[in-house]
Structure formats: structure tokens, C-alpha cells
Amino acid sequence: MSINLTLEIQEVEAVVAGLRKLPMELIEELVNKIKIQAIPQVQEQALAAQAAAQTAAETASTETPAEPTAPADPTPAA
């Protein structure tokens, strides 16, 4: 039986830091398991963020600026 958890990176780091206070022979396998699962997820999210930033930059550079509007003529029409 397994349990899936969703944790923020800081929360995982806190759990691992707490585990590291225990003797290494008790926690080594668990810490390695966490790393094996966490590292690809963090890398995937980083790549997705980079792709999104690149897409946003490309979109911003291809947008044409709006034409400036001329100020209204303050003189009344006759």
C-alpha cells in the first residue's frame, strides 16, 4: 500500500531535515526515495516555468503597439 502526498518544496526540505537528525542507517533509504521522486518533479516544473516565460517574452515582442490617438481639438466647431 502506498500514500501520495502533495507538499511544497519547503515542506519536503523540512521533512528531510528532520529525518537527517536520525541515524543514517534508519533514514538513508527513505531520504533517497524522496530524492528520486522529488528531483524529476522539480526539474519538470522548472522547465515548464522556463517555457512559459519564453512564450510570454516571445508573445510580448511580437505584439504591435497600439497607435497613439491624437488629442481632441479644444476649439469648438463653428
C-alpha positions in Angstrom: 0.0 0.0 0.0 1.3 3.5 -0.8 0.3 7.0 0.1 0.7 10.0 -2.3 1.3 13.4 -0.7 1.4 16.8 -2.2 3.8 19.1 -0.4 5.5 22.4 -1.2 9.3 22.2 -1.7 9.9 23.9 1.6 7.8 21.3 3.4 9.8 18.4 1.8 13.0 20.1 2.8 11.8 20.4 6.4 10.8 16.8 6.5 14.2 15.7 5.1 16.0 18.0 7.5 14.1 16.4 10.4 14.9 12.9 9.1 18.6 13.7 8.9 18.6 14.2 12.7 18.0 10.4 12.9 20.8 7.8 12.5 21.7 7.5 8.8 21.2 3.7 8.8 17.5 4.3 9.6 16.7 7.0 7.1 19.1 6.6 4.2 16.7 4.6 2.1 13.7 6.9 2.8 15.7 10.1 2.0 16.9 8.5 -1.3 13.4 7.5 -2.2 12.2 11.1 -1.6 15.1 12.5 -3.7 14.3 10.0 -6.6 10.7 11.1 -6.7 11.3 14.8 -6.0 14.1 15.7 -8.3 12.3 14.9 -11.6 9.2 16.8 -10.4 11.2 19.9 -9.6 13.1 19.7 -12.9 9.8 19.3 -14.8 8.3 22.3 -13.1 11.4 24.4 -13.7 11.3 23.6 -17.4 7.6 24.4 -17.6 8.2 27.7 -16.0 11.1 28.5 -18.4 8.9 27.6 -21.4 6.1 29.7 -20.1 8.4 32.7 -19.6 9.9 32.2 -23.0 6.4 32.1 -24.6 5.4 35.2 -22.8 8.5 37.0 -23.9 8.0 36.0 -27.5 4.4 37.0 -27.4 5.3 40.4 -25.9 7.9 41.0 -28.6 5.6 40.2 -31.5 2.7 42.3 -30.3 2.3 45.6 -32.2 2.0 48.6 -30.1 -1.3 50.5 -30.2 -1.5 53.5 -32.4 -1.3 56.7 -30.3 -4.5 58.7 -30.5 -4.4 62.4 -31.4 -5.6 64.7 -28.7 -9.0 66.2 -29.2 -9.1 69.6 -30.8 -10.1 72.0 -28.0 -11.5 74.6 -30.3 -15.3 74.4 -30.8 -16.5 73.7 -34.3 -18.2 76.7 -36.0 
